[in-house]
Amino acid sequence: MQNIHKPKAVVPIEQKVALTKYEAAEYSNIGINKIEAMLREPNCPFVLYVGPNKKLVKRKEFEEFISASLII
């Protein structure tokens, strides 16, 4: 029996709808700890909950938030 694996699709960050905190940090040049703190803020406009423990960053909303912010 052969073990056939499909190659994993590589989607560029700028085409993704949601990013991990690591991708968001790399994309924005903001540190992981700061991204995590921002995701914990009440009513964070760019957090996407996936189940009870996983948080993703909605890329477009994150970009808009960053563009509108003078200080983070």
C-alpha positions as CSV (number, residue, x, y, z in Angstrom):
1,M,0.0,0.0,0.0
2,Q,1.4,3.3,-1.1
3,N,1.2,6.3,1.2
4,I,0.1,9.1,-1.2
5,H,0.3,12.6,0.1
6,K,-1.1,15.6,-1.7
7,P,1.3,18.5,-1.5
8,K,0.1,21.1,1.0
9,A,-1.1,24.3,-0.7
10,V,1.1,27.3,0.1
11,V,-1.1,30.4,0.3
12,P,0.7,33.7,0.5
13,I,-0.1,35.7,3.6
14,E,-1.6,38.6,1.7
15,Q,-4.2,36.2,0.2
16,K,-5.2,34.5,3.5
17,V,-8.5,35.5,5.2
18,A,-7.2,34.6,8.7
19,L,-3.7,34.5,10.1
20,T,-2.1,32.7,13.1
21,K,-0.6,35.0,15.7
22,Y,2.8,34.1,14.3
23,E,1.8,35.0,10.7
24,A,0.3,38.3,11.9
25,A,3.5,39.1,13.8
26,E,5.6,38.4,10.7
27,Y,3.2,40.3,8.5
28,S,3.0,43.4,10.6
29,N,6.4,43.4,12.3
30,I,4.6,43.5,15.7
31,G,5.8,41.1,18.4
32,I,4.0,37.9,19.3
33,N,3.4,39.1,22.9
34,K,1.8,42.3,21.7
35,I,-0.4,40.4,19.2
36,E,-1.5,38.1,22.0
37,A,-2.3,41.0,24.2
38,M,-4.3,42.7,21.5
39,L,-6.3,39.5,20.8
40,R,-7.2,39.3,24.6
41,E,-8.7,42.8,24.6
42,P,-12.5,43.0,25.0
43,N,-14.2,43.6,21.6
44,C,-11.0,43.2,19.6
45,P,-12.2,43.9,16.0
46,F,-9.9,41.4,14.4
47,V,-10.1,38.3,16.6
48,L,-11.6,35.1,15.2
49,Y,-12.3,32.3,17.7
50,V,-12.0,28.8,16.4
51,G,-13.3,26.6,19.2
52,P,-12.7,27.5,22.8
53,N,-8.9,27.7,22.7
54,K,-7.8,28.9,19.3
55,K,-7.7,32.5,18.1
56,L,-6.9,33.7,14.6
57,V,-6.4,37.2,13.3
58,K,-8.8,38.4,10.6
59,R,-6.3,39.9,8.1
60,K,-8.4,42.7,6.5
61,E,-9.7,43.9,9.9
62,F,-6.2,43.7,11.3
63,E,-4.9,45.8,8.5
64,E,-7.7,48.4,9.0
65,F,-7.0,48.5,12.7
66,I,-3.2,49.0,12.1
67,S,-3.9,51.7,9.5
68,A,-6.2,53.6,11.8
69,S,-3.8,53.4,14.8
70,L,-1.1,55.9,15.6
71,I,0.1,54.0,18.7
72,I,-0.3,50.3,19.5
